[in-house]
């Protein structure tokens, strides 16, 4: 027995020693011996921060920019985004360029502790040295320092130990900067770099595995950008599926969606609303075109059994004074004025429901969520859009929302599964804006 206890004790001591080494080990950075270098022009530095959409996670609606404090839900408990202003005491004012690089591309803070991968360093690892310097210069010279202490995570001990993340990184993170892919032109490679790196699009649109890792970090896998559940929404596939992806979108459609938040196929919602308001609308015309070129090159993950085709039978059903279908009756009462009896909406101002990839998805989360809670304003060039989806959580019961969602998902040629009240109820609870347990931002 004593021998057994000694063995267990030795294992514990050994694991603790490894953990201590890992926790305190500082990775090397190409900037370790770098001098100050020439300061990045402010416009180029700000553009880099826009590309990375840093403000979306490191700010709260009522707080100061980049001062942190945004609750981010994880399966183990809430964590909070950190203060990344150059305040010397509460922010990153003591970070050298090498320290900053290690945090951004390797997930290691100045004091050696590991960052949770809610910070998308698995994607930012692909950034070039030049772009890391641009980001550093932006936060150092263009963002006013804010004295605001970071909030501790709500993950209970011993699960709040961070040193195991070093082994998570070894298993799931490719730490190499993006390398241009042979056989593709400069435009395609620029788009790939922006999508895989700065845009960290995979953080939302790529499925996650059992260790909450993105199952793919590049187009080498068909799972990359294949769509994934997120924040009580379903982040759509960005691949070539004609029903639930970008297969029926042209490159110009993709570009319009990035720059204007809308096109004839749909309007930004959910986390993509934040990405548009803070990031994609600021893309240069060339960069938006590069992203579109790259995304349109990604083939569908799997063959589709049928491809959406419009059917006007639903429009004829809605011409009845009192349709027997309860979903149709609700649609006539609440939805037809914006989305039309033909389900085609109004150009790029009011989203179509006929053939909409979100509506066609097997996962009804996004449809349920937007009916329950409506949509926020897309703000372009400082001006909010004129129309927005209102919330119906008070006006409609779970049964009502299931009925209208089922009607929409089976109308005008749509062929998506029926929605049940049992699917609506948990989303109603977990997205209730009057609850103090709602987490604004889930782990990305």
N, C-alpha and C positions, 0 to 999 in steps of 0.2 A: 504493500500500500504506500509506504513512504517513497519507494522508488517511482511509483506511478505519479504521486503528487509532485515529486521533484521534476519529472518529465513534463508534466503540465505546466509547472512553474517556469521551466526553461523555455517552453514554447511561448508562454505569455511574455516573458522578458525579451525573447528574440523578436517576436512580432512588435512589441513596444519599441525596441531599438530600431528596427527597420522603419517603423512609422515615424519615429523621431527624426531619423536621417532624411526620409522622404519629405517630411513636413518642413525641414529647415534647408533642404537642398535648393540652391538657386540655379536655374538653368542658365546656360550661356546664351548671349545675344550678340548678333553682329555689331551691335552698338556699344559693346562693353568698353572698347577703347576709342570710341568715336569722340571727337571734339564737338564743340557746340554746333558747327556747321552753319550753312547759310539759312537764314529764316525763310520759311515758306511764305509766298505772297498770301495775304489774308483771304482773297477770293478762292484760291486753290485749296487752302486749308479748310475753309468752310464747306467747300464742295465735297471734300473727303468725308467730313462729318455728316453731311446730308446723305451721301451714298451709304454710309453705315447705319443711318437712322438711329444714332446714339440717343437722341433726345427722347424717343418714345419710351424707352425703358428706364432711363436715368432721371426722369422728371415725373412729377405728379401734377394733375390739373390745377391744384391750388398752390403748388410750390414754385420755387425758382428753378430756372433751367439747369439741368445736370446736377442738381443737389441730391438726387436719389430719393429713397423712401417709398418707391412703388412696390406694393405687395405682389409677390409672384408665387403662385400656388405650385407646390410640388407634392408628390404622393406622401412625403414624410412630414409636411408642414410648410407654412409660409416662410419664404426668405424675402429680403428686401433689397432692391437695387441700391447701389452705393453712391456716395458723393464723389463725382469725378471732376469737380472744379479744383483749381489749384490753391485751395485754402491749405495753409501749412499744417493745421492741427486736425482738421476733420476730413480733408479731401486728399488730393494726390500732389499737393504742393511740394513734397519732398521727393517726388519721383524723378529720376533721371530718364533720359530717352531709353536706355536699356531696361530700366524698371518698367516703364510704360509698355515697351515691346513685349516683355515677358508676361505682363498681365493680359495684353490684347491678343497675342498670338499663341501663348502657352498656358494661360489660365493660372498664373502664379503671381501673387501679390508681392510687393516690395519686401515684406517681412517673411516671405516664404510660404504663407498659407495658400492653400489651393482654392481657386474660385469654382463655384458651382457652374456647371455648363449651361445654366440659364443665360449666363454670359456666353454669347455664341462664338467662343474662341475656336471650336472645331472648324468653323467656317473662316473666321478671321485669320487662322493660321495660313491661309492662302494669300494673304496680302503681301504686296511687295514692300521692300525696305523703304522706298520713297513714299509710299502711301502711309506707312506707320509714322514716318517723320511728319507728314502733313497733318495727321490726326493729333500728334503730340503738340505741334505748334499751334493748332487751333485751340486746344484746351489751355495751353500755357499763356497764349497772348490775346485770345479773342473772347474768352469766357470769363466774366467777373467771378472772383472767388466768393464762395458762400460758406459761412461758418455754420454748418449743420451736421451734427453727429449722426453716424450711421446707426440704423436700427439693427439689433441682434436678430438672428434667425429664430424661428419658433420651432425648430427641429430639436427634439429632446435628446439628451445624452442616453446612450453612447453613439447614437446614429448621427450626431452632429460633428463627429470627428471627420476632418477633411483629408487626412493623409491618404485614405484609400483611393481618393480621386486620381492620385498619380498612377495607380494601376489601371483605373478606368481609362485614363488617357492613353496608356500604352496599348490597351486593347482596342480602343475605338477612335482615336484621333490620328490623322495623318498630318504630321507637323510640317510638311514641306510647302513652301510657297507655290503658287500656281505656275505651271510651266506650259508654255504654248504648245498646243497639240498639233502635231504634223498632219497634213492633209486638209487643214482648215485655214481659211484666210484670216487676216488681222481683225476683221469685223466680228467674225464668229468667236475668235479667241478673246476679244475684249468682252463680248457678251458672256462667255463662259466665266471669265474672271469676275465680272460684276455679280453674276447670279450665284456662283459657288462661294465667293469670298465676301465682298462688301455687302451685298444684298442679303446674305445668309438666308436665301429663300428656302433652302432645305429645312431650316429650323421649324418652319410651319408646314411645309408642303410635302415633306418626306416622312413616311411611317417610322415609328420608333420601336425598338426591340425590347426585350424583357428587362434590360438594364437602363431603359429610357434613353438609349443611344439612337441617333439617326442611323437607319440601317444602310444608308449609302450617303456618300459625301460628294459624289460626282456622277456624271453620265456614264461612267463605266458600268453602272448597275441600272437595270430597268426599273428598280424600285425608287430611284432618285426622282423626286418631285412628283411621285405617283398619287399624292393626296393623302391626307391624314386628319384624324379628329384633333380639334384644338379649341380650348376655351369654350366648350359647349357649342362650337361650330364645326363644320367640316371644311378644312382647307382643301380647295379643289385640286385635282390633278392639273399640272402645267405641261403635260405631255400631249401626244397626238390623238387621244381618244376623241371621237366625233361627238359622243353624247355627253360625257362628263369632263372632258379636257378641252384642249385648244384646237381640236381637229377641224372645226368649222370656222375658226377665226383666221383671218389673214394676218400677215405681219403688221400691216397698218392698224388692224383692230387691236393687236397687242400693244402697239406703240401708243395708240389713243388711250387705252385703259391705263397705262402707266402715267402718261402726261396729263390726262384730264379726268381720270377716275371713272370713266364711263365709255361705253361704246354701244352699238346696237344690240349686243348680246347680254349686257349686264352692267351693274354699277357696283363700286366698291362697298364692302360691308365688313363687319367684324374687325379682326386685326389688320386686314388689308386697308381699312379706312385710315388707321393710324399710319400705316406705311405710305399711303398716298399723301396724306396731309403733311407729313414730316419729311418725306424722302422722294418718292418716285416722280412727283411733279417737278422736282428741281433737276432731274436728269437733263443733260444736254440732248439736243435732237439726235446727235450721233450716237450717244450712249444708249438712248431709248431704242434706237434702231438696232444697235448691236445686241441688246437684251432680247428684242423681238426675234432677231435672226437666230440666236442661239436656241431660244425656247421652241421656235417652230421647227427646229431640226430634230427635236426629240421624238422618237416614234412612240406610238401607243404601247402601253405595257402589255396589253393582251387584246386579242381580237374581240370585237363586240358582236353579239348574236344578231342584233338588228341596229339600224341607224335611224335616228329620229327623222320623221317626215311629218309635216304639218297636216292636220285633219280639221276641217271646219265644222264637224258635227257638234263640237262643244259650243261653238258660237250660236248654232241654231237652237241648241237646248236652252241657252240663256235668253233666247227671245221669248220664251214662254213667260206669261205673267207671273205664275207661281210654280216654278219647277218643283217636282216632287223630291228631287235629290236635296238633302239638307245642306250639303256642302255647296251646291249650286245656289241655293237660296241665300246662304251667308255671303257667297261671292258677289251676288247681285247687290246685296245690301251694303257691303263694306269695301269691296275691291274693284268693282267694274269701272268706277269713275276714273281710276288711274291706269289700270292694266288692260282695260278694254274687254268687250265681249269676245273679241278675237284673240285675247291673250297676248297681243303683240306690243303692249305698252305704247309709248309715244317716242319714237326715235331713240336718242340716247339720253333722254331726260327722265323717262319713267320706264323702269326695267320691264322687259318682256318676261312672261312666264312660259310661253310656248317655246319649247326647245332650249330653255335656259339650263346650262350645265348643272347649276346648283339644284334646280328643281328635279332634274333627271337622276341625280345621285341616289344610290340605294340608301345612303345614310340621310335621314330626314332632319338631322340636327339643325342645319342652317335654316331650313324653311320654318321649323318650329320656333327657333330662336328669334328670327326676324319678325314673325307674326306676334310673338309674345312681347318683344321689347322694342320693336321698330329699329330704325337705323339712325346713326348720328349723321351730322352734316359733313359732306365732303367740302373742304375749304380750298378753293383754287385761287391763287394770287390774292389771298387775304379775304376773299368774298365767299360766304357760304352758299351752297347751291339752293335753288328756289324750292325744291321739292324733297321731301324725305318720307320714308315709311313710318307711319305712326305706330305706337305700341297698342296691342289689343289685349293685354293680360287682364285688364279689368272688364272689358266689354265681352270677352269670350271665355267660356269654360274650357276645360281640357277637352271635353267631348266636341265642342264647337271647333276648336283649333284643329283637332284631328280630322274632323269632317271636311273643313275647307282645305286643309293641306292635302288630304286624299283626293279631293276634287281637282285641285290644281295639278297634282302629280300624275293624274290620269287623264287630263284634258288636252285637247288640241294636238293629239298625237303623242303626248308624253306617256311613257310607260315605266313609271317608278312604283315601288311597292306602296301599299296602303299604309296610312299612319294611324296609330292607336292612341287613345287617351293615356294609356300606360307609358307611352313614350314621351308624352307632353309633361306629365306630372313632375318627374325629377328635374327637367329643365326649368320648369316654372319655379321650383324651389331654389335651385342652385344659381339662378340668374335674377332673383328677386332684388331689385335695387334698394328696397327698404330694409334689407337684412344686413346686420353688421358682420356677417360671415362671408359675404360675397367677396371674392378675390378678383380685382379688376383685370389682372393679367396673369394668366396661367404660364407655366414653364414653356418657353419657346425654344 
